[in-house]
Amino acid sequence: MLIVSDPYGCSDTIVHYAYVRDKPNANFYMNDTNYCKGSEIQFFDNSFTTGTIQLTNWTFASGSIPTSNIADPIVSFSSAGNWLITLSVEDEFGCYDDTLYSIEIDDLPNVSFTWNDTCAGQDVYFKDESQATTNPINFAWNWDFGDGENSSIQNPIYDFNTLFQNPLFNIYQGVYQHEVFLEIIDEKGCKDSIINTVNLHPIPDVRIIADSICQDASFTFINDSRFDIDQTDWQDEISNYTWLFDQLPPAYTNPWVLADTGF
């Protein structure tokens, strides 16, 4: 209502009704209850209004996309911590609302393992040295030995013998930089993995050349042992020789010291 008057007391009145519109209600939700660093999270716009929402604006602190104007964006967070998310909406009349939410992003387990490089065909001892971060590790170890074999125990022992059933490999050539995979899952489902390379060293190819012999005559043995390896990958060398003769004590390296024959 508006009343207008002059100094003489003359006045007039008008009544006008203003329509006050409801502003939109900005709201959103996610399907999960815990969130891991680097994992994709979908946000669902759940805003409503009596009119029509015409503008939608998201902001994601530390998100893989800092802003978005689509209804249901998918975002990941590269760092653990608490990060603010803002959703603002505007209807066709310019009425506006926004909402803030702090999302907690859990860190991933710190995955690590050690092993002993050993000879082809022998056991490799793997030791899990992973560390929990935000959440305890959930006793979930997924090992993949790269030959179709797997393990779910923490510290497996494995011989890779299935590799040497493949014609591409043999124990005299070894296996250079074979990949082994370990994935760790914590109690909230956050997971990370690592791949390390294991060397299965070649076995020396032991060869002996021997003369025919007559009883009570001297006997010549020639050590013709060698590595059958790719020198670009391996630098392994034979470092020791031990001769064993039935009913005689061991003889080491060159029992008769004959030049260039290794015996």
N, C-alpha and C positions, 0 to 999 in steps of 0.2 A: 504494500500500500504506500502511496505517495500523496502527501497533502501539501499544497502550495497556497500561500497567502500573501497579500500585499499590506502596506502600512495602514490601509483603511479597514482592514478586517475582512476584505473579500478573499475567499478561498475556494479551492476546488480539490477534489480527491479522486484518485484513481487506484484501482486494485488490479494487480497483475499477478498471475500465478507462474512461478518458475518451476521447471521440471528438473529435479535433481536425480541424475542417473547414478546407478550403482557402478562403482569402478570394478575392473576385472579383479579376479583373485588369482595371483601367480602361485603356481604350485608344480612340483615335479616329484618323481620317484625313480628308484633303481630297483632291479629285481634281486640283486645279491645283498648279503649282509656284511661281507668283508671283501676287501679289494687289495690287489697285489700290484707292486711296481711293474710297469710295463704291460699289464694286462688291459685289454679293451673293456670299457664299461659303457653300456648304453643308458642314456638318460632319457626319460619319458616325460614330455610336457603334459601336465595334468591340470593346467589352468582352465578357468571357466569364466564366463561373463553372460550377462543378459543380452548383449549385442553380439558383435563378431570381433574376434581378436584378429587384428590386421598386422601387427608387428610383434615379433618374438626375438629376443636377444639374449644369448647366453655369453657368460664370460667364465673361463676356467683358469684359475691361477696355476701355473706350472703344467698346464695340460698340453697334449700334443697339438691341439688347435686352441689358440687363445680365446677366440670368439666364434660364435656360430649363430645363424638365424634360421636354422631348420628346426623342425618340431622335436625330433628325437635323435640328437647327435650321438656319435660313438667317439669316445675320447680315452686316451691312456695317459698315465702320469709317469714320467721318467725318474722321479725321485720320491722316496718314501717321506711321509710326514702328513701334516694336516693342511689341506688346501681349500680355499674358499671357492664356491661356485655361486654365481648370481644368475637368476633368471628374471628378466623384465618383460612385461607384455603391455600392449596398448591396443585399445579398441578403435572402432571407426569414428568415435567422437573425441578421441584424444585422451580419454581417461586411461590412467596408468597405474600399474602396481608392480612391485618386485619382491623377491624373496632371496635370502642368503642361506647357504648350507655349508658346513665345514665337513669335508670328507677325509677320512683317515686312510692313507695308503700304506700298506705294510711292506717292509723290505723283504727281499728274497733271501733264502739261505745262501751262505757263502760256501760254494761247492769246491772241494779240493780232494785230491787223492795222490798217494805216492805208490811206487811199485819198484821192483827190482828187475832191471834188464838181466836176462838170463839166456841160457842156450836153448836153441830150438828143441822142442820136445820135453823141456823141463818145466816144472811148476813156476808160475809167476805169483808172487804174494802181493795182493792189492790191499792197501790200508786207507780207509776213508778218514780224511782229516777235515771234513766239512764242519762249519760252525753255524749255529743258530743265530738269527738276528732278531727280528721283531717277535717271532713266534718260535716255540720249541720245535725241533725236528720230530716228525711223526713216525719215526722208525720205518721210513719208506725209502728204500734204496733201489734204484732201477739201473742195473749194469747191462750194457750191451757190448759184447766182446768182438763185435765186427765180423763174426763168422757164423752168425745164426744162433749163437748160444747166449743165454742171459742168466742173470742171478739177481736175487732180491735180498741177499744177506749183506751185512755191513762190510765185512772184510773177506772177500772170496779168495780162493786159491784156484788158479786155472792154468791148464797146460797147453791150450791152443792146438791140441792134436788134430782137431777137425780141419785146421788149415792144411795140414800135411797129407790129408786125404784128397786134396785138390791137386791136380797135375801141375798147377801153376807154381806150387811151392814144394820144396823138399828141405830136409834138415841140413843138407850140405850147403845150401845157399842162404838159409835163414830167411827172416822176414824183417824188412827195414821199415821203420816208422808205421807200424800197424795201429790204426785208430781204435781207442777204447773209450766208450761213452758212459758217463755216470749222471743220473738225474736224482735230485733230492727234493722231497715234498715235505713241507712243514704241516703242523696240525691244523692250520687254517686253509690249506690247499695251495699256498704260494710255493712255486717250484722254480728251480734253476738247474742248469746242467753245465757240464764241461766235457771237452774231448781232449785227451792226451794221446801221444803216440808212444808205443812200446816197441822196443827192438828185441827180436828173438835172434840171438847171434848164431851164425852158422857153425856147424860141427865140422872139425877137421876130417877130411877124407883120409883115413889111415890105409896106407898101402905098403906092402912088403914084397920085395923081389928077392927070391932065394934061389941059389944054385941047387942042382941035384947033388946028392951027397952019397959017398960010400962010407960004410962003417969004418970008424976010427980015422976018418979023414977030416981035415979042417973044413969049415962051413962059412960061406960069405952071405951075410944078410945086407940088403940095401933098403934103407928107409926112403920110400918114394911118397911119403905122406904130403898132403897139400891142402890148401883152401881153394874150393871151387866157387869163388865169389866175384861180385862186381866191385872192382876197386874204387869206383866212384862213390859207392855207398859205404863200404866197409874198409877199415884199416886193420882188421884183425890179423895177427901173426901167430904162428906156432911158437910157443915160448919154452916148451919142455918136452923131452922124450923120455920114456921109461920102457926099457925092454924087459920082458919077463920070459924066462926059460924054465921049462918043466924041471923040477928038482935042482934048480940053481937060484942063487939070490938075484934080486933085481939088478939090472945094469942101467945106469942113467945116461941119457943123451947119446953119447957115442962110445959104446962099450969097447970098440977096438980102435977108435980114433983114426978112421980112414978118411982122407980129405974129400970134401964135397959130396959125400954119400950119406952123412947123418947117421952113421952107425959106429 
